Amino acid sequence: FKPILLNGSPVSLDTNQYLLKRSLDVVGSLFILILLSPFLFLVACSIKISDGGSVFYSQLRHGQYGKEFNMLKFRSMDEGSDFTDQQVTIDDSRVTLIGKVIRKTSFDEIPQLINVLKGEMSLVGPRPHIISETHLYSKKILRFLSRHQVKPGVTGLAQIRTRGKTDTLELMQEKLASDLEYINNWSIYMDLTILLSTPLSLWRNKDTNI
Protein backbone atom coordinates (compact mmCIF):
# COMPACT_ATOMS: atom_id res chain seq x y z
CA PHE A 1 0.00 0.00 0.00
CA LYS A 2 1.05 3.60 -0.42
CA PRO A 3 0.88 6.10 2.45
CA ILE A 4 -0.82 9.45 2.04
CA LEU A 5 1.97 11.97 1.55
CA LEU A 6 1.56 15.30 3.27
CA ASN A 7 4.34 17.81 3.77
CA GLY A 8 7.70 16.07 3.62
CA SER A 9 9.52 15.52 6.89
CA PRO A 10 12.70 17.59 7.41
CA VAL A 11 14.65 14.36 7.80
CA SER A 12 13.60 13.17 4.35
CA LEU A 13 14.07 16.52 2.60
CA ASP A 14 17.60 17.33 3.75
CA THR A 15 20.46 14.90 3.04
CA ASN A 16 22.62 16.31 5.83
CA GLN A 17 19.81 15.92 8.33
CA TYR A 18 19.25 12.35 7.20
CA LEU A 19 22.94 11.51 7.60
CA LEU A 20 22.95 13.12 11.04
CA LYS A 21 19.96 11.03 12.14
CA ARG A 22 21.46 7.86 10.65
CA SER A 23 24.73 8.51 12.47
CA LEU A 24 22.85 8.86 15.75
CA ASP A 25 21.03 5.59 15.02
CA VAL A 26 24.20 3.61 14.34
CA VAL A 27 26.36 5.07 17.11
CA GLY A 28 23.51 5.04 19.64
CA SER A 29 22.49 1.45 18.87
CA LEU A 30 26.05 0.14 19.10
CA PHE A 31 26.59 2.02 22.37
CA ILE A 32 23.42 0.62 23.96
CA LEU A 33 24.11 -2.94 22.75
CA ILE A 34 27.65 -2.85 24.16
CA LEU A 35 26.50 -1.24 27.41
CA LEU A 36 23.74 -3.79 27.95
CA SER A 37 25.62 -6.81 26.57
CA PRO A 38 25.89 -8.61 29.97
CA PHE A 39 22.14 -8.24 30.52
CA LEU A 40 21.37 -9.27 26.94
CA PHE A 41 23.40 -12.44 27.43
CA LEU A 42 21.66 -13.15 30.75
CA VAL A 43 18.18 -12.66 29.27
CA ALA A 44 19.00 -14.79 26.23
CA CYS A 45 20.27 -17.63 28.42
CA SER A 46 17.25 -17.38 30.73
CA ILE A 47 14.80 -17.63 27.82
CA LYS A 48 16.66 -20.58 26.31
CA ILE A 49 17.01 -22.47 29.59
CA SER A 50 13.39 -21.88 30.64
CA ASP A 51 11.79 -23.98 27.91
CA GLY A 52 14.43 -24.71 25.30
CA GLY A 53 12.67 -22.56 22.71
CA SER A 54 13.99 -19.80 20.50
CA VAL A 55 15.48 -16.70 22.12
CA PHE A 56 14.09 -14.27 19.57
CA TYR A 57 10.97 -13.98 17.50
CA SER A 58 10.20 -11.76 14.57
CA GLN A 59 6.92 -10.28 13.49
CA LEU A 60 6.04 -8.66 10.18
CA ARG A 61 5.53 -4.90 10.41
CA HIS A 62 5.22 -1.99 7.97
CA GLY A 63 8.25 0.27 7.74
CA GLN A 64 9.01 3.46 5.81
CA TYR A 65 6.78 3.91 2.75
CA GLY A 66 4.86 0.81 3.79
CA LYS A 67 7.72 -1.59 3.09
CA GLU A 68 7.36 -4.78 5.15
CA PHE A 69 10.15 -5.96 7.46
CA ASN A 70 10.57 -8.45 10.30
CA MET A 71 10.78 -6.66 13.65
CA LEU A 72 12.80 -8.47 16.30
CA LYS A 73 12.02 -9.01 19.98
CA PHE A 74 13.14 -11.25 22.78
CA ARG A 75 10.56 -14.04 22.97
CA SER A 76 8.38 -13.37 26.01
CA MET A 77 5.57 -15.85 25.35
CA ASP A 78 5.17 -19.58 24.85
CA GLU A 79 6.75 -20.83 21.65
CA GLY A 80 4.42 -20.16 18.71
CA SER A 81 1.86 -18.07 20.60
CA ASP A 82 3.58 -14.80 19.68
CA PHE A 83 2.47 -15.02 16.08
CA THR A 84 -1.23 -14.37 16.62
CA ASP A 85 -2.80 -10.90 16.48
CA GLN A 86 -4.47 -11.38 19.86
CA GLN A 87 -3.29 -8.66 22.23
CA VAL A 88 -1.71 -9.69 25.50
CA THR A 89 -3.91 -9.24 28.55
CA ILE A 90 -3.19 -9.01 32.27
CA ASP A 91 -2.19 -12.45 33.64
CA ASP A 92 -2.10 -13.82 30.10
CA SER A 93 -1.18 -17.50 30.39
CA ARG A 94 0.92 -17.30 27.21
CA VAL A 95 3.50 -15.00 28.84
CA THR A 96 6.45 -16.86 30.35
CA LEU A 97 8.01 -16.10 33.74
CA ILE A 98 11.03 -14.35 32.22
CA GLY A 99 8.65 -12.79 29.71
CA LYS A 100 6.76 -11.00 32.48
CA VAL A 101 9.98 -9.35 33.62
CA ILE A 102 11.26 -8.24 30.23
CA ARG A 103 7.82 -7.02 29.10
CA LYS A 104 7.39 -5.00 32.29
CA THR A 105 10.68 -3.22 31.65
CA SER A 106 10.30 -3.18 27.83
CA PHE A 107 13.63 -5.03 27.68
CA ASP A 108 12.05 -7.38 25.14
CA GLU A 109 12.27 -4.50 22.64
CA ILE A 110 16.07 -4.16 22.78
CA PRO A 111 16.73 -6.56 19.84
CA GLN A 112 15.10 -3.95 17.61
CA LEU A 113 18.45 -2.16 17.76
CA ILE A 114 19.51 -4.79 15.22
CA ASN A 115 16.68 -3.56 12.98
CA VAL A 116 18.08 -0.05 13.46
CA LEU A 117 21.58 -1.12 12.41
CA LYS A 118 20.08 -2.81 9.35
CA GLY A 119 18.41 0.47 8.39
CA GLU A 120 14.86 -0.86 8.80
CA MET A 121 14.12 1.22 11.90
CA SER A 122 15.39 4.32 13.66
CA LEU A 123 16.02 4.88 17.36
CA VAL A 124 13.20 7.43 17.30
CA GLY A 125 10.09 7.42 15.12
CA PRO A 126 6.49 6.25 15.01
CA ARG A 127 6.14 2.77 16.51
CA PRO A 128 5.36 0.10 13.86
CA HIS A 129 1.99 -1.57 14.36
CA ILE A 130 1.15 -5.15 13.53
CA ILE A 131 -0.13 -5.55 9.98
CA SER A 132 -3.76 -6.14 10.96
CA GLU A 133 -3.84 -2.92 13.04
CA THR A 134 -2.41 -0.91 10.16
CA HIS A 135 -5.11 -2.22 7.83
CA LEU A 136 -7.84 -1.61 10.43
CA TYR A 137 -6.94 1.93 11.46
CA SER A 138 -6.01 3.08 7.96
CA LYS A 139 -9.69 2.58 7.06
CA LYS A 140 -10.97 4.42 10.12
CA ILE A 141 -8.53 7.30 10.64
CA LEU A 142 -7.78 9.93 8.02
CA ARG A 143 -4.06 10.29 7.18
CA PHE A 144 -3.16 7.27 9.30
CA LEU A 145 -0.77 5.92 6.67
CA SER A 146 1.15 9.20 6.56
CA ARG A 147 3.02 7.99 9.66
CA HIS A 148 4.99 5.75 7.28
CA GLN A 149 6.77 8.73 5.71
CA VAL A 150 9.72 8.06 8.03
CA LYS A 151 11.33 4.97 9.49
CA PRO A 152 9.54 3.44 12.48
CA GLY A 153 11.26 3.88 15.82
CA VAL A 154 12.23 1.86 18.87
CA THR A 155 10.76 4.75 20.85
CA GLY A 156 8.84 7.83 19.83
CA LEU A 157 7.02 10.98 20.85
CA ALA A 158 3.73 9.10 21.18
CA GLN A 159 5.35 6.53 23.47
CA ILE A 160 6.74 9.02 25.98
CA ARG A 161 3.38 10.78 26.09
CA THR A 162 1.06 7.78 26.19
CA ARG A 163 2.02 4.22 27.09
CA GLY A 164 -0.02 1.06 27.38
CA LYS A 165 -2.18 -0.80 24.91
CA THR A 166 -3.84 1.18 22.13
CA ASP A 167 -7.26 -0.40 22.36
CA THR A 168 -9.56 2.45 21.35
CA LEU A 169 -9.96 4.58 18.25
CA GLU A 170 -9.57 7.76 20.32
CA LEU A 171 -6.25 6.63 21.80
CA MET A 172 -4.93 5.68 18.36
CA GLN A 173 -5.92 9.12 17.03
CA GLU A 174 -4.09 10.71 19.96
CA LYS A 175 -0.95 8.72 19.19
CA LEU A 176 -1.23 9.52 15.48
CA ALA A 177 -1.33 13.23 16.31
CA SER A 178 1.95 12.85 18.21
CA ASP A 179 3.47 10.85 15.33
CA LEU A 180 2.55 13.54 12.79
CA GLU A 181 3.87 16.25 15.10
CA TYR A 182 7.17 14.39 15.25
CA ILE A 183 7.33 13.82 11.48
CA ASN A 184 6.55 17.43 10.54
CA ASN A 185 8.78 19.03 13.18
CA TRP A 186 11.69 16.61 13.32
CA SER A 187 15.07 17.81 14.53
CA ILE A 188 18.10 16.05 15.99
CA TYR A 189 17.38 17.92 19.23
CA MET A 190 13.90 16.37 19.29
CA ASP A 191 15.40 12.89 18.83
CA LEU A 192 17.84 13.42 21.68
CA THR A 193 15.08 14.78 23.94
CA ILE A 194 12.85 11.76 23.26
CA LEU A 195 15.73 9.32 23.84
CA LEU A 196 16.62 10.94 27.16
CA SER A 197 12.94 11.04 28.19
CA THR A 198 12.27 7.37 27.38
CA PRO A 199 13.77 5.79 30.54
CA LEU A 200 11.77 8.17 32.74
CA SER A 201 8.63 7.42 30.75
CA LEU A 202 9.22 3.68 31.14
CA TRP A 203 9.57 4.05 34.88
CA ARG A 204 6.60 6.38 35.25
CA ASN A 205 4.35 4.07 33.26
CA LYS A 206 5.80 0.73 34.39
CA ASP A 207 2.43 -0.46 35.67
CA THR A 208 0.87 -0.13 32.21
CA ASN A 209 3.24 -2.68 30.63
CA ILE A 210 1.88 -6.24 30.57
ROFIMAR-666751 format. One record per residue (C-alpha): x negated, y, z. Coordinates in Angstrom, 2 decimals. Each point is the difference from the previous one (the first is absolute). Layout:
<nodes>
       px       py       pz
        X        Y        Z
...
</nodes>
This chain:
<nodes>
       px       py       pz
     0.00     0.00     0.00
    -1.05     3.60    -0.42
     0.17     2.50     2.87
     1.70     3.35    -0.41
    -2.79     2.52    -0.49
     0.41     3.33     1.72
    -2.78     2.51     0.50
    -3.36    -1.74    -0.15
    -1.82    -0.55     3.27
    -3.18     2.07     0.52
    -1.95    -3.23     0.39
     1.05    -1.19    -3.45
    -0.47     3.35    -1.75
    -3.53     0.81     1.15
    -2.86    -2.43    -0.71
    -2.16     1.41     2.79
     2.81    -0.39     2.50
     0.56    -3.57    -1.13
    -3.69    -0.84     0.40
    -0.01     1.61     3.44
     2.99    -2.09     1.10
    -1.50    -3.17    -1.49
    -3.27     0.65     1.82
     1.88     0.35     3.28
     1.82    -3.27    -0.73
    -3.17    -1.98    -0.68
    -2.16     1.46     2.77
     2.85    -0.03     2.53
     1.02    -3.59    -0.77
    -3.56    -1.31     0.23
    -0.54     1.88     3.27
     3.17    -1.40     1.59
    -0.69    -3.56    -1.21
    -3.54     0.09     1.41
     1.15     1.61     3.25
     2.76    -2.55     0.54
    -1.88    -3.02    -1.38
    -0.27    -1.80     3.40
     3.75     0.37     0.55
     0.77    -1.03    -3.58
    -2.03    -3.17     0.49
     1.74    -0.71     3.32
     3.48     0.49    -1.48
    -0.82    -2.13    -3.04
    -1.27    -2.84     2.19
     3.02     0.25     2.31
     2.45    -0.25    -2.91
    -1.86    -2.95    -1.51
    -0.35    -1.89     3.28
     3.62     0.59     1.05
     1.60    -2.10    -2.73
    -2.64    -0.73    -2.61
     1.76     2.15    -2.59
    -1.32     2.76    -2.21
    -1.49     3.10     1.62
     1.39     2.43    -2.55
     3.12     0.29    -2.07
     0.77     2.22    -2.93
     3.28     1.48    -1.08
     0.88     1.62    -3.31
     0.51     3.76     0.23
     0.31     2.91    -2.44
    -3.03     2.26    -0.23
    -0.76     3.19    -1.93
     2.23     0.45    -3.06
     1.92    -3.10     1.04
    -2.86    -2.40    -0.70
     0.36    -3.19     2.06
    -2.79    -1.18     2.31
    -0.42    -2.49     2.84
    -0.21     1.79     3.35
    -2.02    -1.81     2.65
     0.78    -0.54     3.68
    -1.12    -2.24     2.80
     2.58    -2.79     0.19
     2.18     0.67     3.04
     2.81    -2.48    -0.66
     0.40    -3.73    -0.50
    -1.58    -1.25    -3.20
     2.33     0.67    -2.94
     2.56     2.09     1.89
    -1.72     3.27    -0.92
     1.11    -0.22    -3.60
     3.70     0.65     0.54
     1.57     3.47    -0.14
     1.67    -0.48     3.38
    -1.18     2.72     2.37
    -1.58    -1.03     3.27
     2.20     0.45     3.05
    -0.72     0.23     3.72
    -1.00    -3.44     1.37
    -0.09    -1.37    -3.54
    -0.92    -3.68     0.29
    -2.10     0.20    -3.18
    -2.58     2.30     1.63
    -2.95    -1.86     1.51
    -1.56     0.76     3.39
    -3.02     1.75    -1.52
     2.38     1.56    -2.51
     1.89     1.79     2.77
    -3.22     1.65     1.14
    -1.28     1.11    -3.39
     3.44     1.22    -1.13
     0.43     2.02     3.19
    -3.29     1.78    -0.64
     0.38     0.04    -3.82
    -3.33    -1.85    -0.15
     1.58    -2.35    -2.54
    -0.22     2.88    -2.50
    -3.80     0.34     0.14
    -0.66    -2.40    -2.94
     1.63     2.61    -2.23
    -3.35     1.79     0.15
    -1.06    -2.63    -2.54
     2.83     1.23    -2.24
    -1.40     3.51     0.48
    -3.50    -1.07    -1.05
     1.50    -1.69    -3.06
     1.67     3.28    -0.96
     3.55    -1.33     0.41
     0.74     2.08     3.10
    -1.27     3.10     1.76
    -0.63     0.56     3.70
     2.82     2.55    -0.06
     3.11    -0.01    -2.18
     3.60    -1.17    -0.11
     0.35    -3.48     1.50
     0.78    -2.67    -2.65
     3.37    -1.67     0.50
     0.84    -3.58    -0.83
     1.28    -0.40    -3.55
     3.63    -0.59     0.98
     0.08     3.22     2.08
    -1.43     2.01    -2.88
     2.70    -1.31    -2.33
     2.73     0.61     2.60
    -0.90     3.54     1.03
    -0.93     1.15    -3.50
     3.68    -0.50    -0.90
     1.28     1.84     3.06
    -2.44     2.88     0.52
    -0.75     2.63    -2.62
    -3.72     0.36    -0.84
    -0.90    -3.02     2.12
    -2.39    -1.35    -2.63
    -1.92     3.28    -0.11
    -1.87    -1.21     3.10
    -1.97    -2.24    -2.38
    -1.78     2.98    -1.57
    -2.95    -0.67     2.32
    -1.61    -3.09     1.46
     1.79    -1.53     2.99
    -1.72     0.44     3.34
    -0.97    -2.02     3.05
     1.47     2.89     1.98
     1.92     3.08    -1.02
     1.82     3.15     1.02
     3.29    -1.88     0.33
    -1.62    -2.57     2.29
    -1.39     2.49     2.51
     3.36     1.76     0.11
     2.32    -3.00     0.10
    -0.96    -3.56     0.90
     2.04    -3.16     0.29
     2.16    -1.86    -2.47
     1.66     1.98    -2.78
     3.42    -1.58     0.23
     2.30     2.85    -1.01
     0.40     2.13    -3.10
    -0.39     3.18     2.07
    -3.32    -1.13     1.48
    -1.32    -0.95    -3.44
     0.99     3.44    -1.33
    -1.83     1.59     2.93
    -3.14    -1.99    -0.77
     0.28     0.80    -3.71
     0.10     3.71     0.83
    -3.28    -0.38     1.90
    -1.52    -2.00    -2.88
     0.92     2.69    -2.54
    -1.32     2.71     2.31
    -3.30    -1.86     0.15
    -0.16    -0.57    -3.77
     0.78     3.61    -0.94
    -2.23     1.60     2.64
    -2.91    -2.42     0.14
    -3.38     1.20     1.21
    -3.03    -1.76     1.46
     0.72     1.87     3.24
     3.48    -1.55     0.06
    -1.50    -3.48    -0.46
    -2.44     0.53     2.85
     2.76     1.36     2.26
     2.23    -3.02    -0.68
    -2.88    -2.44     0.58
    -0.89     1.62     3.32
     3.68     0.10     1.03
     0.67    -3.67    -0.81
    -1.50    -1.58     3.16
     2.00     2.38     2.20
     3.14    -0.75    -1.99
    -0.59    -3.74     0.39
    -0.35     0.37     3.74
     2.97     2.33     0.37
     2.25    -2.31    -1.99
    -1.45    -3.34     1.13
     3.37    -1.19     1.28
     1.56     0.33    -3.46
    -2.37    -2.55    -1.58
     1.36    -3.56    -0.06
</nodes>
